């Protein structure tokens, strides 16, 4: 029988205690993605944690639980949005450098818009102008 089916059958036979410890492992693992530390936080001694950390990362129940939690985690939306943004920026940069001419122009234009460098420099505000005028006036009064 294949390893996959063996692990599926094993996971169907998990006791409530075994399921509970795997669930706790998943909770702890998702904090820092360190399987050894997750096992230690669950309460395992170092030797057992070293052994179980490898076993848990090959366990179908644990892998499925990790995937499910990552997909439903509110933090995942932020993480996924950041990854998507990075991917879009990477693709745009590559297109701006290596694509056909019209693609390079469009990609560069989109990058400029995203980065905010396509906007004209804001004109000096009235308050800044007055402040500069008063500063210059003060300097001229000190000199004379």
N, C-alpha and C positions, 0 to 999 in steps of 0.2 A: 504494500500500500504506500502511496506517496506521502511525503512528510506533511504536505498541506492537509490531506484528509485525516492523517493521524492527529494533527494538532486540533482540527475541528472536532473530532470525536473526543479528544481529551478535554476540550473546553466545554463540551456539553456535560461532561461528568464532573465539572468543578463544584465543590461544595460551596455553601454560602460564605464560609470563612475564607476560602480560597478566592472567591470572587471579591469579597470585601478587601482583602489585602492587595489584590491587583488594582482595584479601584483607588485605594489610598496611594499606591505606587504611582498611578497615572496622575492623580492630583499633585503629588509632590514632584513628579517628573516635569510637568508642564510649568513649574515655577522657574526652572533654570535649565531644563533639558539635560541634566546630568543624572544618568541612571544610578550611579553608585551613591551619590548624595541623596537621591530620592529614596533608595533602599535604607540608607542610614536614618533618614528622617522618619521612615515608617517604623523604625525600631530594630533593624537588623544589625548584628555585630559585623565588623569589617570583613571578615572572611566570608560570611554568608552573603553579605551585600555585594561583594565582588562577583560571586558566583551567580546570584539571582539577577543582578543588573543585566548581565548578558542574556540570561534565559528569558527575562521579561521582555526584552526588546526583540525577541524572536517568537513571542507568544501571540497567537492570533487574537485572543481576547483583549490583551493589552494594546496591541497595535490598532485594533478596531476602536477601542475606547479612546485612545489618543486622537485618532482621526476625528471621531465624533465630537469630542470636546473642543478640538481646534476649530472645527467648522461652526460650532454653536457659540464659541466664546465671543463676547462683545469686543474684546481686545483684538480678536482675529480680524475684524472688519478694518480696524486702523492699520494693522500690520499688512493686510492684503492690499489696502488702498495705497500704502507706501510702496509696496512691491510693484503694484501696477504703475504707479507714477514713475518709478525708477525705470521700468521696462519701456514705457512710452518715451521717456527722455532719451534712453539709450538708442532706441530705434530711430528717433528723430535725428539724433546726432550722427548716427551711421548714415542715414539717408542724406543728410546735409553734406556729408563728406564724400560719399561714394556713389550716390544715385545719379541718374541721368540729370541733365541740366534743369529741366522744369521741376523735377522732384527735389533737387537740391535747393532751388529757390523757395518752393513751398515749405519744405522742412525748416529752412533757415527762418522763414517768416513766422512759422508757428512757434519755433523756439524763442524767437525774439518776443513774441506776444506772451508766452508763458513766463519768460524771465523778466518781462516788463521793460525791456530795453528798446522797444519800438515806439514808446511814448515820447513826445517831446519833453525836454526838460521843463519842469514847472517854473513859471516866471516867479520872480521874487515877489513876495507878498508885500502889501502896503506897510505892515508893521515892520518887516525887515528893512524896507527902504527908509522908513522914518528913523529906525534905530541907527542905521548906517549914517544917515544925514546928521543926526545928533552927535554921534561919535566923532565924525569928521569935524563938526563945528566945535566940539569940545577941544579937540587937538589943535585946531587953529587958534583958539582963544588962549591956550597955554603957551603957545609959541610967541605970541605978540605981547 
